[in-house]
Amino acid sequence: MPVSLNILIVEDHPGLVANMYDFFEARGHRLDAAANGVLALNLLSSHTYDVVIVDWMLPRLNGIGLVEKMRLGLGLETPVIMVTAKSTLEDKIEGFKAGVDDYLVKPFELAELELRCLALSHRKPRRQRVLVVGDLRYDLDTLECWRGDRAVPLFPVTRTLLTLLMQESPRVVSRERLIEAVWSDAPPQTDLLRRHIHELRRQLVQGAETPLLHVVTGVGYVLRKAEGT
């Protein structure tokens, strides 16, 4: 039975994206696409993919920056194939150091790209990746969040904030780092971070539950487990 993959294409060339859609969908794969790295981060924070195909030269956030934020900011181990015209050994070394799993130089055959996607999807057995702080659990693969026995609803921005705060807990995370994780190189003019933190705090606490998210005045925010959890 043919294997069907969930693939994210991060590419700003409309013609190439259209060709990939025609080829991969005809072979039973499911695709999403993003024309820049910031849009890709939003999709990655709210969807699960088997493979990500990333161009290097992207607007707003390039492919290298995107992969680094995937690995360090979102904690994702999703296989990444870098597809690019940059073909020197130095370019490839930079890509692999950033966290790329495979590297394919343009122009390439779509059939070879599919083979590489299939190979990467089977290379490592999937393992459950769950962040835990006290009685708060967040599954990075299913994107499900629980506080004890209660499901916690999350939105894309609060999901990104929670991932970073849980990964760093009990360390304090600066406002600047949280803003960069969500908005990258295009920070908002208004204080949207405070609004989203307020919403995240509301989502994490219901009834008599003890607050987990705390303000560190002048610095940022910290997620600490409640006493007795």
C-alpha positions as CSV (number, residue, x, y, z in Angstrom):
1,M,0.0,0.0,0.0
2,P,1.5,3.4,-1.0
3,V,2.7,5.6,1.9
4,S,0.9,8.9,2.2
5,L,2.8,11.8,3.8
6,N,1.8,15.1,5.3
7,I,4.3,17.5,3.7
8,L,4.9,21.2,4.3
9,I,6.4,23.1,1.4
10,V,8.2,26.4,2.3
11,E,9.0,28.0,-1.1
12,D,8.3,31.4,-2.6
13,H,8.4,30.4,-6.2
14,P,4.7,29.9,-7.3
15,G,5.5,27.8,-10.3
16,L,7.7,25.4,-8.4
17,V,5.0,25.1,-5.6
18,A,2.3,24.4,-8.2
19,N,4.5,21.7,-9.8
20,M,5.1,20.1,-6.4
21,Y,1.3,20.1,-5.6
22,D,0.5,18.5,-9.0
23,F,3.1,15.8,-8.5
24,F,2.7,14.9,-4.8
25,E,-1.1,15.1,-4.6
26,A,-1.3,12.8,-7.6
27,R,0.7,10.3,-5.6
28,G,-1.6,10.5,-2.6
29,H,0.4,12.9,-0.4
30,R,-1.2,15.8,1.6
31,L,0.4,19.2,1.3
32,D,0.5,22.7,2.9
33,A,2.5,25.6,1.6
34,A,4.1,28.7,3.0
35,A,5.7,31.5,0.9
36,N,8.0,32.7,3.7
37,G,9.5,31.4,7.0
38,V,7.2,33.3,9.3
39,L,4.1,31.8,7.7
40,A,5.8,28.4,7.9
41,L,6.4,28.8,11.7
42,N,2.7,29.6,12.2
43,L,1.8,26.4,10.4
44,L,4.4,24.3,12.3
45,S,3.1,25.5,15.6
46,S,-0.4,24.3,14.9
47,H,0.0,21.3,12.5
48,T,2.0,18.1,12.5
49,Y,4.0,17.1,9.4
50,D,6.0,14.0,8.3
51,V,8.5,16.1,6.3
52,V,9.2,19.8,5.7
53,I,10.7,20.9,2.3
54,V,12.4,24.2,2.8
55,D,14.0,26.7,0.3
56,W,17.0,28.6,1.6
57,M,16.3,32.0,0.1
58,L,13.0,33.0,1.6
59,P,11.6,36.5,2.4
60,R,11.2,37.7,6.0
61,L,12.9,34.6,7.6
62,N,15.2,32.5,5.4
63,G,15.4,28.7,5.4
64,I,18.3,28.5,7.8
65,G,16.6,30.7,10.3
66,L,13.4,28.7,10.0
67,V,15.1,25.4,10.7
68,E,16.9,26.9,13.7
69,K,13.6,28.2,15.1
70,M,12.0,24.8,14.4
71,R,14.7,23.0,16.4
72,L,15.4,25.4,19.2
73,G,12.2,27.5,19.5
74,L,9.5,24.9,18.8
75,G,11.4,21.8,19.8
76,L,10.5,20.0,16.6
77,E,12.4,17.1,15.2
78,T,10.4,16.9,12.0
79,P,12.7,15.8,9.1
80,V,13.7,18.8,6.9
81,I,15.0,18.7,3.3
82,M,16.7,21.9,2.2
83,V,16.1,22.5,-1.6
84,T,18.2,25.3,-2.9
85,A,20.4,26.6,-5.7
86,K,23.2,27.1,-3.1
87,S,25.5,24.2,-3.9
88,T,28.9,24.7,-2.3
89,L,30.3,22.5,0.4
90,E,30.2,25.4,2.8
91,D,26.5,26.0,2.1
92,K,25.8,22.3,2.8
93,I,27.8,22.4,6.0
94,E,25.8,25.5,7.2
95,G,22.5,23.8,6.4
96,F,23.4,20.6,8.3
97,K,24.7,22.5,11.3
98,A,21.3,24.4,11.4
99,G,19.5,21.1,11.7
100,V,18.7,20.1,8.1
101,D,18.4,16.3,7.6
102,D,18.9,16.2,3.8
103,Y,20.1,18.6,1.1
104,L,19.0,18.7,-2.5
105,V,20.4,21.2,-5.1
106,K,18.1,22.9,-7.6
107,P,17.2,22.0,-10.3
108,F,16.1,18.5,-9.2
109,E,13.6,15.8,-10.2
110,L,10.4,15.6,-8.3
111,A,10.6,11.8,-8.2
112,E,14.0,12.0,-6.4
113,L,12.5,14.5,-3.9
114,E,9.7,12.1,-3.2
115,L,12.1,9.3,-2.6
116,R,14.1,11.4,-0.2
117,C,10.9,12.4,1.7
118,L,9.8,8.8,2.0
119,A,13.3,7.8,3.2
120,L,13.4,10.5,5.9
121,S,9.9,9.7,7.1
122,H,11.0,6.1,7.9
123,R,14.5,6.7,9.1
124,K,13.6,7.2,12.7
125,P,10.9,5.5,14.7
126,R,8.4,8.1,16.0
127,R,8.6,8.6,19.7
128,Q,6.2,10.6,21.9
129,R,7.6,14.0,22.8
130,V,5.8,15.5,25.8
131,L,6.7,18.6,27.8
132,V,5.8,18.4,31.5
133,V,5.8,21.1,34.1
134,G,4.0,20.0,37.3
135,D,0.5,18.8,36.3
136,L,0.7,20.5,32.9
137,R,1.5,18.3,29.9
138,Y,1.9,19.3,26.3
139,D,2.4,16.8,23.5
140,L,4.5,18.3,20.7
141,D,3.3,15.7,18.2
142,T,-0.5,15.7,18.8
143,L,-0.5,19.4,20.0
144,E,-2.8,18.3,22.9
145,C,-2.4,20.1,26.2
146,W,-3.7,18.9,29.6
147,R,-3.7,20.4,33.1
148,G,-4.3,17.4,35.2
149,D,-7.4,15.7,33.7
150,R,-8.5,18.9,32.0
151,A,-7.9,19.6,28.3
152,V,-6.4,23.1,27.8
153,P,-7.4,24.9,24.6
154,L,-4.6,26.6,22.8
155,F,-4.3,29.0,19.8
156,P,-1.3,29.2,17.5
157,V,0.3,32.1,19.3
158,T,-0.3,30.8,22.8
159,R,0.9,27.4,21.7
160,T,4.2,28.9,20.5
161,L,4.6,30.8,23.8
162,L,3.8,27.8,25.9
163,T,6.3,25.6,24.1
164,L,9.1,28.0,24.7
165,L,8.1,28.6,28.3
166,M,7.8,24.9,29.1
167,Q,11.1,24.1,27.4
168,E,12.9,26.8,29.5
169,S,11.0,26.1,32.8
170,P,11.9,27.0,35.5
171,R,14.2,29.6,33.9
172,V,12.8,33.0,33.1
173,V,12.2,33.8,29.4
174,S,12.7,37.4,28.3
175,R,10.0,39.4,26.6
176,E,12.4,39.9,23.6
177,R,12.9,36.2,23.2
178,L,9.1,35.5,23.4
179,I,8.4,38.2,20.8
180,E,11.0,36.8,18.5
181,A,9.6,33.3,18.8
182,V,6.2,34.5,17.7
183,W,6.8,37.4,15.3
184,S,10.4,36.8,14.2
185,D,11.8,39.9,12.5
186,A,8.4,41.7,12.3
187,P,7.5,42.5,15.9
188,P,4.1,44.2,16.4
189,Q,3.8,47.9,17.1
190,T,1.4,47.4,20.0
191,D,2.0,45.3,23.2
192,L,0.3,42.1,21.7
193,L,2.6,39.9,23.8
194,R,1.0,41.0,27.0
195,R,-2.5,40.2,25.6
196,H,-1.4,36.8,24.5
197,I,0.3,36.1,27.9
198,H,-2.9,37.1,29.6
199,E,-4.9,34.7,27.4
200,L,-2.4,31.9,28.0
201,R,-2.6,32.4,31.8
202,R,-6.4,32.3,31.6
203,Q,-6.2,29.1,29.6
204,L,-3.9,27.4,32.1
205,V,-5.9,28.3,35.2
206,Q,-9.6,27.3,35.8
207,G,-11.5,27.3,39.1
208,A,-9.2,26.6,42.1
209,E,-6.1,25.6,40.0
210,T,-2.9,27.3,41.1
211,P,-1.3,29.7,38.6
212,L,1.7,28.4,36.7
213,L,2.6,31.4,34.6
214,H,4.2,34.3,36.4
215,V,5.5,37.8,35.5
216,V,9.1,38.7,36.4
217,T,9.0,42.5,36.4
218,G,11.3,44.1,34.0
219,V,12.6,40.8,32.6
220,G,9.9,38.5,31.2
221,Y,7.9,35.5,32.2
222,V,8.4,32.1,33.8
223,L,6.4,28.9,34.0
224,R,6.8,27.1,37.4
225,K,5.1,24.1,38.7
226,A,2.5,24.6,41.5
227,E,3.3,23.4,45.0
228,G,2.3,19.8,45.4
229,T,2.4,18.9,41.7
